Amino acid sequence: MTRRTDWAEYTDGSAGTSDDAYGAAAAPYETEPSAVGSPDAGEARRDDGEARREGGRARGRSGGRRRRGRPEPLAEEDGGAASSSRAEQAEPPRDPVEQARAICLRLLTGTPRTRSQLADALRKREIPDEAAEEVLSRFEEVGLIDDSAFAQAWVESRHHGRGLARRALARELRTKGVDNTLIDAAVSRLDSEQEEETARELVARKLRATRGLDRDKRLRRLAGMLARKGYPEGMALRVVRQALEDEGEDTEFLGEDGF
């Protein structure tokens, strides 16, 4: 059994009230009477402190292992709550008509497109035919889709920008799904005189790059350039003959019906 140190042992008249006696008696823990004031008391206290520290470290290690191996119900609950929250915040499936309208508006931003081009885009995005037809028809009603205006603008831009002839322009418009009636109306705005004038300008620019080559090679290059741009053979013949004659080339070998 342990007992609390009796303060009277250290406060009688013989011992006095010195600071040394007060400090020895005021130990902050209970201990055996023989340990108090004995030479081995310090060693006992050190041993006891080391034992306490070892026990604390052991408990810390074992506690850490238990925490790592133990399931974390709170983490699972939090994860489930987060997943549920994300599911609640997910947008519901959009209406196909709204999807089709958004796709068409995005595609029409910055550049005009034909109805056929937009229909192909909606089909690739798996928009139902009914929804696509509704949106495309509505866009035509309000003028957001206008294949006739598209064809006319295409002819104007590609002829002056690239020097394309009516045949090449009609071919390009067909690949974009424009109706043949609208194509004919658009390319008819480009008359033969304007088309031939553009062909002469193209040959004049290309002619300089062919100087130094033999006559047949120059002829093939100039004729091939006009053919790729859609100019008819008869018109190309006239333009090339005139250009070569202006440079002093002999063009008698060129027939009237072809090269």
ABEGO torsion letter per residue (X at the ends): XBBBBBAAAAABAAAEABAAAAAAAABABBBBAAABGBAAAAAAAAAAAAAAAAAAAAAAAAAAAAAAABBBAAAAAAAAAAAAAAAAABBBBBBAAAAAAAAAAAAABGBBBBAAAAAAAAAAAGBBAAAAAAAAAAAAAAGABBAAAAAAAAAAAAAAAAGBBAAAAAAAAAAAGBBAAAAAAAAAABBAAAAAAAAAAAAAAAAAAABGBBAAAAAAAAAAAAAAAGBBAAAAAAAAAAAAAAAGBBAAABBAAEX
